[in-house]
Amino acid sequence: MSRSRARRALAEKARERKYQQSPRKILIAASLGPYGAALHNGAEYHGNYDLSFGQLVAFHACRLAVLAETNADLIAFETVPSLEEARAIVAALGHHREIAAWVSFTCRDEHRVAHGETISECASVLDSVPQVVAIGINCTAPAFVTALIRELKAATTKPIVVYPNSGEVWDARTRSWSGKADPASFGALAEEWRQAGAQIIGGCCRTGPEHVASIAALIPSP
């Protein structure tokens, strides 16, 4: 069994276990990061790539071809740093019309994605793409998320997904994290994000079971 199929099997097993507790529909999303993550130099946090748009499309299309065989319910394109890469993802999705996806951006502040474009501009471009079923924010400081949700709400009618990091800061030069994470505060912020309009809420880098538990404790089940 391939690694991707094995992971799908584990996800399906976890979903079946959850269905014993709740009938709420659960989707399995296969994760794909940005081109910068493959460089392993922190480029996903600025989006300055030394390649053409066509090469960026080909990069994402190649990986989509692999995940198209896993029967994942959708693809989660995560930590997207720029509008150009979002456009490349849309172009790559055009080669696989059967695939649905969400696209989530990493952001530098309360208004802009890592490369500098506004989150509202990015959302406006994706809003008209049928294969993009949700738009969101991940691997971003929790303090920025509420304002970013408001920007998204004004620019798209699609569901909003948010899963920021723990609040700690990544240093690409030293390849280390600094700062503190507070799961209880993370849960309180999650309730704020829900009220602001986020429909899917979770955690990214440096979040763990305690953060997820704090979200579950504060957000009522539907």
C-alpha positions as CSV (number, residue, x, y, z in Angstrom):
1,M,0.0,0.0,0.0
2,S,1.3,3.5,-0.9
3,R,1.9,6.0,1.9
4,S,-0.9,8.2,0.7
5,R,-3.3,5.2,0.6
6,A,-2.2,4.2,4.1
7,R,-2.9,7.6,5.4
8,R,-6.3,7.6,3.8
9,A,-7.1,4.3,5.5
10,L,-6.1,5.7,8.9
11,A,-8.3,8.8,8.2
12,E,-11.3,6.6,7.3
13,K,-10.8,4.5,10.4
14,A,-10.8,7.6,12.6
15,R,-13.9,8.9,10.7
16,E,-15.8,5.7,11.3
17,R,-14.9,5.8,15.0
18,K,-16.3,9.4,15.2
19,Y,-19.5,8.4,13.5
20,Q,-20.2,6.1,16.4
21,Q,-20.5,9.3,18.5
22,S,-22.0,11.8,16.1
23,P,-23.8,11.6,12.8
24,R,-22.3,14.9,11.6
25,K,-20.7,14.5,8.1
26,I,-16.9,14.3,8.2
27,L,-14.8,15.0,5.1
28,I,-11.2,13.8,4.6
29,A,-8.9,16.5,3.1
30,A,-5.6,15.6,1.5
31,S,-3.0,18.3,2.4
32,L,-0.8,20.1,-0.2
33,G,1.6,22.9,0.9
34,P,3.0,25.7,-1.3
35,Y,6.0,25.5,-3.5
36,G,8.1,27.3,-0.9
37,A,7.7,24.5,1.6
38,A,9.4,22.1,-0.9
39,L,12.4,24.5,-0.9
40,H,12.8,24.0,2.9
41,N,14.1,27.5,3.3
42,G,11.1,29.4,4.7
43,A,10.0,30.6,1.3
44,E,6.4,29.7,2.1
45,Y,6.4,32.7,4.4
46,H,7.3,35.2,1.7
47,G,6.4,33.6,-1.6
48,N,9.4,35.0,-3.6
49,Y,10.1,32.1,-5.9
50,D,12.6,31.9,-8.7
51,L,10.4,30.1,-11.3
52,S,7.8,31.0,-13.9
53,F,4.0,30.9,-13.5
54,G,3.9,28.0,-15.9
55,Q,6.4,26.1,-13.7
56,L,4.4,26.8,-10.6
57,V,1.2,25.5,-12.3
58,A,3.1,22.3,-13.4
59,F,4.4,21.8,-9.8
60,H,0.9,21.8,-8.4
61,A,-0.6,19.8,-11.3
62,C,1.9,17.0,-10.8
63,R,1.1,16.6,-7.1
64,L,-2.7,16.8,-7.8
65,A,-2.3,13.9,-10.3
66,V,-1.0,11.8,-7.4
67,L,-3.7,12.7,-4.9
68,A,-6.4,12.3,-7.5
69,E,-5.9,8.6,-7.0
70,T,-6.4,8.6,-3.2
71,N,-10.2,9.3,-3.3
72,A,-9.8,12.1,-0.7
73,D,-13.0,14.1,-0.4
74,L,-11.1,17.3,-1.2
75,I,-7.7,18.8,-1.3
76,A,-6.5,21.4,1.3
77,F,-4.1,23.8,-0.3
78,E,-2.4,25.2,2.7
79,T,0.0,28.0,3.7
80,V,-0.4,29.7,0.3
81,P,1.7,32.9,0.5
82,S,0.7,34.8,-2.6
83,L,-2.1,35.6,-5.1
84,E,0.1,34.3,-7.9
85,E,0.4,30.9,-6.3
86,A,-3.4,30.9,-5.7
87,R,-3.9,31.6,-9.4
88,A,-1.5,28.7,-10.2
89,I,-3.4,26.4,-8.0
90,V,-6.6,27.3,-9.9
91,A,-4.9,26.6,-13.2
92,A,-3.7,23.2,-11.9
93,L,-7.2,22.3,-10.7
94,G,-8.4,22.9,-14.2
95,H,-6.6,19.7,-15.2
96,H,-8.6,17.8,-12.6
97,R,-12.2,19.0,-12.8
98,E,-13.4,16.2,-10.5
99,I,-11.4,17.6,-7.5
100,A,-12.7,20.1,-5.0
101,A,-10.4,22.1,-2.8
102,W,-10.1,24.7,-0.2
103,V,-7.3,27.3,-0.4
104,S,-5.9,28.8,2.8
105,F,-3.3,31.6,3.0
106,T,-0.6,32.5,5.4
107,C,-0.8,36.1,6.4
108,R,1.7,38.7,7.6
109,D,-0.8,41.0,9.3
110,E,-4.5,41.7,9.7
111,H,-5.0,42.5,6.0
112,R,-2.3,41.0,3.8
113,V,-1.0,37.6,2.8
114,A,2.7,36.8,3.2
115,H,3.7,38.1,-0.2
116,G,1.9,41.4,0.3
117,E,-1.5,41.2,-1.6
118,T,-4.6,41.8,0.5
119,I,-6.5,38.7,1.6
120,S,-9.7,40.3,0.2
121,E,-8.1,40.5,-3.3
122,C,-7.1,36.8,-3.0
123,A,-10.6,35.8,-1.9
124,S,-12.3,37.8,-4.7
125,V,-10.3,35.9,-7.3
126,L,-11.1,32.5,-5.8
127,D,-14.8,33.4,-5.1
128,S,-15.8,32.7,-8.7
129,V,-13.9,29.3,-9.0
130,P,-16.4,26.4,-8.6
131,Q,-13.8,23.9,-7.6
132,V,-12.7,26.0,-4.6
133,V,-15.3,25.2,-2.0
134,A,-13.8,27.2,0.9
135,I,-11.3,29.9,1.5
136,G,-9.3,30.6,4.6
137,I,-6.2,31.3,6.7
138,N,-3.7,29.0,8.3
139,C,-0.2,29.2,9.8
140,T,-0.8,32.7,10.8
141,A,-0.6,34.5,14.2
142,P,-3.9,34.0,16.1
143,A,-4.1,37.7,16.9
144,F,-4.6,38.5,13.2
145,V,-7.3,36.0,12.5
146,T,-10.5,37.8,13.6
147,A,-9.8,40.8,11.4
148,L,-8.8,38.6,8.5
149,I,-12.1,36.7,8.7
150,R,-13.9,40.0,8.4
151,E,-11.9,40.8,5.3
152,L,-12.9,37.4,3.8
153,K,-16.5,37.8,4.7
154,A,-16.6,41.0,2.7
155,A,-15.0,39.4,-0.3
156,T,-16.5,35.9,-0.6
157,T,-19.7,33.9,-0.1
158,K,-17.8,30.7,0.3
159,P,-17.3,29.0,3.7
160,I,-14.4,30.3,5.7
161,V,-11.8,27.9,7.2
162,V,-9.2,29.1,9.8
163,Y,-6.4,27.1,11.5
164,P,-3.7,29.5,12.7
165,N,-0.5,28.5,14.4
166,S,0.0,28.5,18.2
167,G,1.1,32.1,18.4
168,E,4.8,31.1,18.5
169,V,7.1,32.5,15.8
170,W,9.2,30.5,13.3
171,D,12.8,31.7,12.6
172,A,13.8,30.3,9.2
173,R,17.4,31.3,9.8
174,T,17.8,29.3,13.0
175,R,15.1,26.8,12.1
176,S,13.5,27.2,15.5
177,W,10.3,28.4,17.2
178,S,10.2,31.1,19.9
179,G,7.5,32.5,22.1
180,K,4.7,30.8,24.2
181,A,1.6,28.9,23.3
182,D,-1.5,29.1,25.5
183,P,-4.2,26.5,24.6
184,A,-6.8,28.1,26.8
185,S,-6.4,31.5,25.1
186,F,-6.5,29.7,21.7
187,G,-9.9,28.3,22.6
188,A,-11.3,31.6,23.6
189,L,-10.1,33.2,20.3
190,A,-11.7,30.3,18.4
191,E,-15.0,31.3,19.8
192,E,-14.3,34.8,18.6
193,W,-13.5,33.4,15.1
194,R,-16.7,31.5,15.1
195,Q,-18.7,34.5,15.9
196,A,-16.9,36.5,13.2
197,G,-18.0,34.0,10.6
198,A,-15.5,31.1,10.4
199,Q,-17.3,27.7,9.8
200,I,-14.3,25.4,10.0
201,I,-11.8,26.0,12.9
202,G,-8.6,24.2,13.9
203,G,-4.9,24.6,14.5
204,C,-1.7,24.5,12.5
205,C,1.9,24.6,13.5
206,R,2.7,24.0,17.2
207,T,-0.9,23.4,18.1
208,G,-1.7,20.0,19.6
209,P,-4.5,18.0,21.4
210,E,-4.8,20.7,24.1
211,H,-5.6,23.4,21.6
212,V,-8.1,21.2,19.9
213,A,-9.7,20.3,23.2
214,S,-10.0,24.0,24.1
215,I,-11.8,24.7,20.9
216,A,-14.2,21.8,21.4
217,A,-14.9,22.9,25.0
218,L,-15.9,26.4,24.0
219,I,-17.7,25.8,20.6
220,P,-21.1,24.0,20.9
221,S,-21.6,21.1,18.6
222,P,-24.2,21.6,15.9
